Each structure stands twice: as structure tokens, then as C-alpha cells.
């Protein structure tokens, strides 16, 4: 099952957006200071709005449900001037996209509008505020419409996260009254590239009133004079140029004109060095500086010490080995410091001692994850009284967790995972943490010694305790954590029955992991009440019952290595499930045809059960499975029939394992043509007959074949043993999906596959126990 990394903390995001929200509110008030007009809207403008609505093909949130009647000023998202009656504001922003942005980045925007932006908007001559963000109104070959440059009354324009492609129209430079421009193109993490580009940025010079500019993920690599252009925008408060492919000038500009700049984001821009004369070092007004993910390895210039207004400093994802205390010594207003994924390699007490003491009591967020710091957390950490986020994940910290950490009463997020901590976590550590929302103690040698009658003062949203000793009894203090969204108590030494109250606690989870314990009990007949669940992992326990009806939004389910029994339901829900892992149970009966309808299914593992009969026939009406499946694992059942013909349409199949069943007949000749990505083929101990198809030699990605203990006769095609993927360790030929699969540790044995880290290509070919009538041809 895929790992599930915790996203950026809410406190971290809040600190980053504070200035943006203040500016947005201020801009809105400037744009739109009067109440809604009650006298009805202007006819031509009503027609323009209706034409805009007509261009929208899909409105999942029913944002246009109020768009009826004559008075468009009363429609949702529309505001009119009380003085003139003209439409001055159109706001159909998809708030749900930004409310759950992490999920939306990894999936299609299912609740955003779809369609096109109608040119009828140009009739709204008095429109001052336009926000269409978070809706799918772009797409491949769909640029930002040029006609938006005709809306010359605009002061606020937000086109962020709309999946536009192509060139940013220079006509936007006609919007000379603009205060706020957001072209953030960070639509989807599945399409990380910069889909928008600008070849000439000089049109920005005409936007002299601009206070907010966000061009995240807009390709500016062709712009050599961007510093000079931006430097002429005297009124800028917020400048975000993240992941823009910026080219830094050979001769940096010494003096900056941006005397009002509060927030500067140059993260993911690709520069490796920090020149002491870079233009932003002398901007004493900057409060928020983000240089994340730039591979900076050298020391920061002393000029940083003059940036005394700094409150937020983000330096994560670089190669810093240290920061001189004298550089930070004057930064007494520092509230947020992120240093994750650097090479600090220092004792944590020594490093923290070097941070400005004048900021200790003000510090709200400290992230030193993956910095290779060592030693023990100092007991004087309690002097950081305002700390709400402490992230020390994946370091070499050791010793016990000091009880003084429990005096940080403002803590909301505490991440200590992936270290060498030992000893106990007691109620003394937690009793005063009334604001705690996220707690991660995973992958240490910690023992949670909590009394059975303890009632925690907090309500956790994220709770991670893998490999923490919590058992043998089920932790009763979880009973009150009914708002938990991410819960992981895997490998926690729990040997107990699953309590009835557990299901009400996890009713709102998106991620649940109770794997690798000895938890017993019967699963409920339905888990549909877990309507938000995306990933559920219960593998390696003693759970009984039949496969429950599954939540609709479920993407990954692992209940392998339990004691489930009975047949699979004809319809078990979860129509969008991607991984369904039910191996090593006692599930009997046949595989239902419902499997064929799972259009998103990537991995199906039903190995080592009691399934019998033929595989389902996926008809034309129920062949959604064929388009998606990457791994089909059915070994050690009692399945029969010929080689599954529905696989002929599974062109993306990488791994196929039918070993230890009763399949018969000849191997098909279409494998190479229909399954071009096949890397792993295991058909051991069946009743296949005939010869080895010569077409197998055309499978250029094939790396593992096991046809042992069948009734195959004839010759082995000589070219098969010389396939490129079998004779060289070429990572480009290896599909990562196969890495997580269980392959035989010793190909010479008849054993079922064993768990083994498979991080290199399988460079052997093995066909044994085959009846051969002739030699190798």
C-alpha cells in the first residue's frame, strides 16, 4: 500500500497566507465598498451574465441555482453598485478546491465548474472584481482569454488553478487599474510542468498600481530582465514567483525600489547561490521570505541580518550546512522558521541556542525535519512559549522526550517521528496540550503509558503512532477522538478485540491504518458510514466476517492476512477503488463480475484464498477494468478455465500472477501485442499445455517468467533469454509498480512469494520443471 505523507501543517499554511489574506480583504474593500443594489440589474449586463452561465457545461456545486429572476444583483456571486446599478463583482470561485487543496492536487477537480469563459463578459464595462479560480475552465490548448484585457475597470483578477495552457496574453497589461493579479497555475500535481508561459513581461510595467502578483508555475525562463521589470512595480506588497524557471542576471541589481514589499516567494526557482548583492537583501520591509527548494549550499550573506522586519523565513529543501548565529541575531520578530531537508548535522541544543534569544518567546513554528540534527531535545524548550508547531521528523535525535514539552500549551502540531527516541510518553507530556491537533510519534522506540481512565484534553485531527508500543489492550483514550481524520496505530503491539466504539471514532477518517497488530473482531457488514475514507489498511490482524460494503470515495483497501470468509459480495461499492488487496484470507466462491466495472482499479490481489471457478467475463458493458489494471494477482486459489481472455484489452498490465491454480489450455499468442508493458509473468503449477509462444520474445520489458509445473512442451525460444530487460539492470525498463510486489526470494524453490525489497531490476530468467521435446531453438 502506498505511503501516506502528512501534508503541510495548517499553522504553516496560515503563517504563509496571513499577509495575502489581509491584502485580499483590503483590495476587496477598495473594489467593492457599497452594498448590493436592490433596484434590479441592467438588462444588457444580465444578458452578459446569462451568456457566461451558458458557457458552463457542468456546475457540481449548483453555484448558478440562484441565477433566475430579473434582478441579477441578487444572484449568488454577483454584486452591483448601489449608486449606479452596474455589476461590479463576479465571484464564482470554487472554494472546495482550496478547502481540500491537497486532495484536489492529486485528482481531477470533481466539484469545480467545467466549460468555457464566454466573451460576453466584455459587456460588463464596470466590473471591478473577477474571481473564477479553482474551476476547470481551461485545459490543453486553452489559453487565458485575451478579451479579459478589455475589462479595464478591473482592480481584482484571480485566474488561479484553472488549468490554462499557452501564452499569457499581453492584453492583461491594459488593466491599468489592477491592484491584485493571481495567475497561479499550480493546477494539479499530476501535471507538474509549467503550462503557461510569458515571452515578454514588459506589459507588467503598465500595471503600476499592482499590490499583489502571483505567477506561480508560469514559465518565465525566456525573460532575462524580469528583475528590472518587477523592480518598477513600486506598490507591490506581495510577489510570488514560485517555480517560474527564473534566470538570475549575471550582474545583480544592487538597489531595490520595492519599498512596500511585505512578502517575497522565490521558492523552487532553481538558483544555487545567494549573491550578497541580490536586489531583495536591502528590502527592509519584507516580513515573509520564502527561498524553499533552491539547492542553496553556501552561507547566507550578512545582509540578511538587516532584514529586521522578517517574521517568516522559509529555507527548507536546500543544502545549507549551518546558519551563522550573527546573521540571525537581529531577527527579533521571527515567528516562523522552516529548515527541513538541509544538512545542518549539528547537536540540536547547540543549534537552537544559536537562534536569536529575543525571538524565542515569539517563535510559533519551527520545522527542522530531515536536517540530520542529533542529541536530545533540551529541557529549556519550554521557553519557546508561543510555539504552536514543532516538527523534528526524520533526524537522529535520541534519549527520552522531555516532559517539559508538555508545558508548550499553544502546541497544535507535534511531529517527532523517525528518530531514536526511547522511554515513555505519559499523561504528564500531554495533559496541558489543550490545543493539540496533530501528533506524530511514529517510528521510534516509545511506549505510550496512558492509564485506562485518562481523558485527553485535546481533539486530534491527525494521530500517527506506527511502531509505538500502545498495547496490549486497545488504547481507550482514543474513544473521545471522534474528529480524527488521519489515524495510524499500525504495528503498535495491540492484542485485543476491536471495541464497538471504534467505528464511531473513525467515521470521519480519510486515512486509517491499524495493520500489523493482533486485533480481532468481526467487521461490520458495511463501512459506507466512513464516507470520507480514501485509504484503509487493516492488513495482518485477526479480523473476521465477509468483505463489507465499502465507502464510495475509497481509493485503497488492504485487509490481507486476516480471517475473512464467505464469498465476495456481488456489489461491494467503492466504484473508484485503485488498490484492492484481500490476499491470505479464507474468501470462497467465485470472483463477481462487479470487478469488471471498477474503472480506476490498478491492483487486484486475491491471492491465497479459497476462490474457485472461472474468472468473470468482462463484456463490452462491463470492461472498465481493462483500461486501468496494472497488477492482477490470483495465485494459490482453485481457479480454473483458460488463460483469461479479458486481459487482451488490459494494455497497461505490468504484473500477472496465476500460479498454483487449475488454469488449462494453451498460452495465447497475443501477449506481446496486447500487453506491451508486461514485466512479471508467473503461471507456475497450473495445467497449461502446448508450446511457449515465440511472440513472448517481443515483450521488451519482460523481466521475470515462471512457467514451472505445467504441461508445456516443445522448445524454448532462444531470443527469450536475451531480452534486454533480463540481461541488464536498466532502471528505465522497470515499472515502479512491481517494486512493491512480493517476488520469490529464491527462484529455484516452489515457495510462494516472500516479502523482499525489490529496488533493482530482476536480471534473471527462470523456466523450470517444463516438459521439453526439443532443444533451445
N, C-alpha and C positions, 0 to 999 in steps of 0.2 A: 504494500500500500504506500501511496505517496506520502512523503513527509509533509507536515503542515506547519509552516513557519508563522510565528506571530507577526502581524503587521505592525507598522509604526504606531507607537502609543498615542492615545488621544491627547495626552498632555503635550507630547512632542508636536503633534499637528496643530494644537491650539496655539502654542507659542509661535509657530511659523506663520499662522494666519491672522494673528491679532491685528497687526498693522493693516493688513489687506482688508479685513472686515471693517475697521474704523474708516478707512479711506472710502470703501464701497458705500458705507452708510452716509458719509459726508457728501459724496458725489450724488447719491440718490436724492438727498435733501436739496442740493443745488439744482438738480434737474427737475425736481417734481415737488414743489413746496406747497401746492394747493390741493384742496380736497376734490373729490370726484364731482364732476358736473352732473347735476340732477335734471338738466333740461333736455336731455337727449343728444345723440351724436349727429355729426354732419353726414348727410346722405352719401356723398362720394367716399368718405372715409369708412363708413360702414361697408360699402361695396368692396373697398380695397381689403378690408379685414376678411370678408366672406370669401374673396378670391384667394387670400392666403390660406384660409382653412381648407378650401377645395384642393389645394396642392398637397395636403397631408393625407396620405393613404392609410395611416394607422395611428390611433390615439389610445394606447392601452390604459392610460390613467383618466380618460374621459375629461381632459382639460377643456375641451370645447363643448361640454354638455350644457353650459350656461349661455352659449353663443346663439341665442334665439331672441326674438323680440326686436323691436325697433331701436331701443336705447343701447347702443354698443358700449356706452360708458359704464354700464352695469355688468358687462361681460367679465368673466374671470380673466385676470392678466391684463386687462385694458384699463387705462386711466386717461381722463380728459381734463383739460384745463377748465377750471371753474369760471375763468374770466372769458375765454374765447370759445369753449366747447370743442376745440380741436383735440384729437388724440395725441397725447404727449408721451405715453408709455405703453409698451407692449412687452410683457414678461411672461413667456411660456417655458421658462427654464425647467428642466427635468430634475427636480430636487432629489428624487430617489437615486439617480445616478451618483450624486455626490454624497448622499447619506450612506451608501454602501459601496464606495468607490473601489474598494479592494476586490470585491466580488465582480463588479462590472468590468474592471480592467481585464479580467481573465475570461470573460464570457461576452456573448453578444448582448447588447443593451436591450433586454426584453421588455422593459417598461418605458422606453423612450419613443417619441413620435418618429414616424418614418414618412418620407416624402421629399418634396422639393420646396425651396423658398420661392414663392411667387414674386414676380417683378411688380405686382400690384402694390407692393409696399412703398414704391416711389411716390404714390399719391398721398402718403402721409407726410406732407411737407413740414409739419410742425413736430414730428416725432423727435423726442429728445433722449429717450431711453429705450434700448432694444436688447433683450436678453433671450437668446434661443439656445443657450448652452445645454450640453448633455443630451441632446436629441440627435437621432440618426438622420440628418438632413444632408449629409454629404455622401461619400462613397467613392469607389475607384473612378477616376476621370471626372470627378465633380469638384470644381474649384470653388473658392469663395466668390459669390456673385459680384460682378463688377458694379451692378446697379446700386449696391449698397452705398457706394461713394456719392450717390445723388441725394442721400438723406442728410443734407447739410446742416440741419438743426440738431443732429445727434450730439449728445455730450457723453453718453454711456453706450458702449457697444461690446457685448460679450458673445463671442462665437466659439467659445472653448469646447473641446471634447465633442466635436460634431463630425469627425472623420472626413474632413475636407482633404483633397489632394490637389497638387499642381501649384501654380504660381499665385502668390498673394497679390491681388490686384493693386497697382499703384494708385488707383482711383480712391482708395481709402484716404489718401493724402488730401482729398477735397474736404474732409470733415474737420475743418479748421477750428470748430468749437469743442472738439472732443477732449474730455478730461480723462476718460477711462477706456482703454482698449485691451481686450483679452482675446488673443489668438492661440492660446494654449492648445496644442494639437496632440496632447497626450491621451489619445482616444482609447487605446487598448494595448495591453502588454503582449498580446499575441501578435501584434504588428508594431514592433518596437521602433521601426525606422521612421525617418522624418519625411512625412508625406507632403508637407507644404514646404515651399522654398521661396526665397527672395533673391533676385539678381541685382537689384538696385534699391538701396534703402533710403535714398535721398528724399523720397516723399514724406518721410517722418519729419523732416525739417519744417513742413507746413503745419505740423500739429504742435505749435509752440505752447499751448495751454495744458498739454498732457501731464497728468499726475501719476497715472498707473499704466504700465506697459508690461504685458506678459506675452512672450513669444516662445514659450517652452516648446521644444521639439519642432520648431520651424528652422529649416536648414538655411543658415547664414554663411556657409563656408565660402561662398563666392564674394563675400563682402569684405574688402580689405580696409575700408575706412569706417567701420561701424563705431569705433570708439569716438572718432571725431563727430559723427552724426549724433550719437546718443548724448555726447557732451554738450550739445547745443539745446537740449530739452531742459531748460533751466528749472522748470517747475516740477520735474519728476520727484515723486515721493517713493514709488515702488518700481523697481526694474527687475524683471525676471527673464533671464536668457539661458535657462537650463537646457542642456542637451541641444545646442544650436550649431555645433560644429564650428565654433568661433575660431578665427585666425587672429592670433595676437600680433600686433605690429612689432617689427624689429626694434624700432625706436619708440619706446613707450612715452605717452604724453605725461608730462610731469604735473601739470596743473589741471584740476577739475573744476567745471562750472556748476556741478550738481550740488549746490549748497543746501538744498532742501531734502536730499535723498535720505530716506529712513531705512529702506530695505533693498539689499542687493543680492540677487541669486545668480551665481555663475557656476552652479554645480554641473557636473557631467560635461564640462566644456572641453576637456582634453588637454589643457595646458599642464606641463610637468614642472614648471619652475615658477617661482614668485620673484619678480623683479622688484627691488625696493622702490623703484620709481613708477610702478604701475599707478595709473591715474586714481584709483579708489583709495589708496592709503591715506591721502590727505583730506578725505571727506569726513570731517569730524562729527557730522550729524548722523552717520549710519548707526542704526540700532541693531539691525539684523543682517549678518553677513554669512552667506552660505557658499562654501567652496568644496562641497562634498564631491567625492568621486572624481578627483582630478590627478591622481598619482603624484601628488606633490611630495618630494622626498627631502627637500632642503629646509633649512630653518627659516622661520618667518622673520621678516625684517623688523628691526627695532621700531620702525614707523608704526607698526600695529599698536604699540604702547600708547600712541597719541589718540587712538580711537576710543576715547574715554566714554563715549555715549553707548558703546556696544553693550547690548543686553543678551543677544542671541548670537553665538558663534558656532557654526557647524563646519567641522573639519573631517568628518568621517570618510572612510573609503580612500585614504591617501597612503603615503608611505612614510609618514613622519616617525622619527625615532625619539624625538623629545621636543618639548617646547620650553624655551628658557624662561624661568620664573620672572626675570626682569622685564620680559616682553609683555607679560600679562599683569604685571604688578599694579598698574594703574587702572585696570578694568574693574573698578569697584561696583559697577552697575550690572555686572554679568549675572544673568539668571539661568541661561541655557548653554551648556557646553556639550557638544557631541564629538567624540573622538573615535568611534567604533572603526574597526578594521584598519588600525595603524600598527606600527611596530614599536610601541612605547618601551616594552621589555624592561620594566623597572618595578621596583617594590611599590606597591600601591600607596603605602603610608608616605613614602618619600615623595611620590608624585603629587598626592593630594596636598601635602604640606607646602609644595611649591606654588599652588594656585593662590590667587590673591586673597589674603585673610579677610580683607574688607568686604569680600563678596560671599563669604561662607554662609552667613545668615540669610543671604538673599537668593542663594542658588536654589532653583526649582527643579532643574533637570540635569542629570549627569549621566551620559552614556559612554562607557568605556568597554563595551563588548568587543571581543576579539582583538585586544590590544596587547596580549601576552604579558599582562601585569602579573606579579607574583606577590607572595606574602599573605598576611592576614588583614581582614578589614579592621581598621583601627577603631578602638572603642570611642575615640573622640568624634566619630562620625555623627554623634548626636548633636554636635554644634551646628550642623547644617539644618537648622530648624525649619526652613521653608521647603525642604526637599520633598517633591511630590513624585518624582520619577528617578529611580536608581537602577541602572542597567549595567551589570558586570558580567554578562554571559560569556561563556567560552574563553576563559582565561586559565591561569594556573594558580588561582587563589586556593588557600588551604586553611586548615585549622577549623575551629568552630565558628559559627555565625554569632557575633556578639549580641547579647540581649539588648544592648544599647540601641540597636537598630529599631527596636520596638518603641523607642522614645520619639521617633520621627512621625509624629501624629498626623502630618499632612500627606504621608505617603499614599499614592494611588497605584503606582506601578512599582513592583519589586521583582527584578529578574536576576537570579543568582545561578542560573542553570549552567551546566557544562564546566564545572570546576572540580576541585578536590576537597570540598568541604566535608567535614565529618562531624560526628556528635549528634546532638538532639536539637530539634525545634520544638519549643514548648509554648504553653499559653503565655508565658512572660514575653516572648518575642512578638506576640500577635494581639494581646489584649487591648492595647491602646491604638491600634491601627484602624480607627473607625472609618477612614476614608478609602481603605484599600479596595481596589477593583481588579487588579491583575497581579497574580503571584505565580512565579515560576521557580521551583526548587529542583527541577529535574536533573538527572544525570550527575548526581553527587552521591556521597555515602551518608546521607542524612536519615535520621529516624524521627518521624513526627510522633512525639509523645504527648498526646492530647487526651484528656480524660473524657469518658463517655458522656458526661453531663455538661460539657463545656458548650456554651453558646457563643459563637463568634460575633464580634461587634460590627462586622463588615458584610457586604453582599458582593461576592466576586462575580465578575463577568468572564474572566479567563483564569483558569486554575490548572496548572501543569505540575504533575508530580511523578513522571516516569522514573522508575528505579529508586524512588524514595520509599523507605520502609514505612508503610501505613498500617499493615495488618498485624495479626492475622484476621482480626474482626473488621467488618466493613466500617469505615470511619463515619460515625454517627453525626459529627459536626457538619457534614455535607448536607444534612437534611434541610437546613434552613437556606441553602444557596440556590433558591429557585429561579434566580435571574441569570444563572450561569449560561454562557454562550459557547465557550470552549472549555471542555473538561477532559483531562488526560490523567488517569490513575493507573496506567499500564505498568506491569512488572513491579507492583507495589507490595508483593507478599500477602495479598488478601486471600484468605481461605475461609470463605463464608458464603451463606446464601445471599442472593440479591434481594434486598429488602423491598417491600411493596412501594414504599415512599420514593424509591429511586426514580421511578418513571415520571413522577410529577416534577422532580428536580430537573430532569433533563428534557422536559417538554419543549423548551425553547432553544436547545443547543443547535449550533451549526456544525460543531465538531465534537465527537465523543469517542474516547479510546479507553477501554477497560481491559485490553488484551494482556496476555501472559500473566494471568493470575490463576487462581483455582476457585473462581466464582461459580457457584452452582445455582440452580433455579430454572424455572420454566419461563420461556419467553412469552409475552402476551401475544394474542392472535393477530394484533395489529399494532404497528408503530406509526400509523398515519397521524396520530396526535403530535408527533415530532415534526411539525410541518416545515420547520426551518432547517432541518438536518441536511447537511451536504456530505459529510464524511462520518461513517460509523464503523468502528473497529472493535470487535468483541472476540477476536481470534484467540485460540489456546486457553480455553476455560472448560467448564463442565456444564454448559448450558444445554437445556433440553427443549423439546417441543418441535413444532414444524416451523418452516420459514414464515415469518409474519408478513402481513400486508405492509408494504414499505411506503415511506413518505414520498410524495410526488417529486420534491426537489432533490432527492438523494442522488449523489454522483458516485460515491464509493461505499461499498459494503463488504466487510470481511468478517464472516462468522466461521471461518475454517477452524479445524481442530477442536470441535465441540462434540456434542452428542445429539445433534438434531436428528429427527427421524421423520417417517412419513413421506408422502410424495410432495413434489413441488406444486404449489397452487397453480391453477390454470392461468390466473392473472394475479401477480403479486405486486403490482403497482410499480413505482419508480420508473416511469417511461423514459427518463433521460439518464439512467444509470450508466456509468462509464466502466466501472470495475465491479464485478460480482464474483466474490471469492467464497466458495462454500465447500472447499475440499475437506477430506478427512472427517466426515460425519457418517451418519447411517441413513442418508436420504435414499428412498427407494422409488419405485415406479418409473415412469418414462419422463423424458425431458419435454415440457409443454411447448406447443407452437408459439406461445407468447414470446419466447426468446427471440423469435424472428422479427418481432415488432420493435425491439429495443434499438432505436435508430442511432443512439450515441455509444453503444456498448463497444468498449475497446478490449477488455479482458474478461473472459469467462472461464472460471476454474471450478470444475465439479469433480475433480479427481478424488479417488479413494472413497467412493460412496457405494451404494448398492443399486445404482441405476441400471435398468435393463431395457431391452427393446431397441428399435431403430431410432436414429436421430430424426428430429422433425423435418418435414419437407417444407422449406420456405417458399411459398407460392409467390406469384407476382404481386399479390396484395399484401403479403407479409414478409417481404425480403429486405426490410430496412437494415437488419443486422449485417447484411452482406456489404454494405457500404462503409462500415466502420471497424469491424472486428480486426484486431491485431494479434490476439493470442487466444487460442482455443485449446483448453487443457482438460482432458477427459480420461486420463489414464486410471487403471485399476478400478474398473466398473465391470458390468456384464453386458455392455452394449454390443449390438450386432448390426448386420447389414453390410452393404458395400461401402467403399470409400465415399464419404459424404459429398454428394453431387452439388449441394448448395454452395460449397466452397469455391465453385467455379466462378462465382460472382464476387468473392471476397478478395479483391485485388490488393488490399493493404495488409493481408495476413503475413505475419512475421514468424510466429511460433505455433506449431501444431503438434499436439501430443495425444495419440490414441493408444498408447502402449497398454498391454495387459487387458485386452478386451477380446471380443469374438468377431471382429470385423473380417470379412472374407472378400474374395474376388480379386481382380487384377488392379494394380496401381494405374491410375489414369495417365494418359499421355499429355493432358493439358496443364500439368502442374507449372511448367516453366512459363507458358504463355499467360496463364490466368493468375498465377501467384508470383509475380516477379520479385517481391521483396522477401520471400521465404528464406529464413536463416536457420531455422531449427525444425527438424522433422524427425519425430520419434514414433515408430509404429511397431516396436518390439512386442513379441508374444501375442500375435493375432493369427489369423488364418489366411492372410493374403497369399495369393499364388501368382503364377505367371513369371515374367521376367522383369528386370529392372528397366524402366523406360529410359531410353537413351536421351530423351529430352531433359532429364534431370541435369545433364551437363550444361544446360543453358541457364541454370539458376546461379547467377554470378555472386549472389550474397550468401549462398548456402555454406554453413559452417559446421553443422552437426547433423548427421544422419544415423539413425539406428533402426535397422530392419531385421534384427535378430529374432530367432524363434518364430519364423513364418514358414510358408511352403513355397518360397520363391526359388526359382531355378534359373539356370542359364548363366550368362556371363556378366561380369561387372564392367561397365563402360570405363575404359582406361582414362578418358578425359575427366571423369568424375573426381579422381583423386588429385587432379592438378588444378582444380578450380582455385581462382585467385584468392577467394575468401578463406580457403582451407590451408593455404601454404604460406601466408604471410599475416603478420599482425598489423593490419591496416585499420586503424580506428574509424576511418571514413566509411568502411564497409559494414560497420557494426551498428545495429539499431539499439539504442539505449533501453528499449522496452525489454529486450532479452536479458539485460544485466540483472534484473530483479527476479528472474525466473529461477526455479530450482533445477539445476542440471546435475547429472550424475558426477560425483566426485571422482569415480573410477569407471571409465567406460568399459572396462573388461568385466565388470560384475553385472549381475542381473538385478541388483538392488534398485528400488525406487529412487528417484532423485533426492538428493540431500541438499540442505541449505549450504550454499557456498558463495562467497563474494565473487562475482564474475566481472572483473574490471578490465580484463584483456580479452582479445578475440580467442575463440576456440580454434586452435590451429591443427586439429587432428580430424581424420575421417575414420569412422569405425563401422564396419558391417561384419557381424559375426553370426555364427550359427545359421548360415544360409546354405541350403542345398544347391550346389553349383554343378551344372552339367558340363561346363567347359571352362576354359581358362579366361584370363583377362584379355579382352579384345582391344 
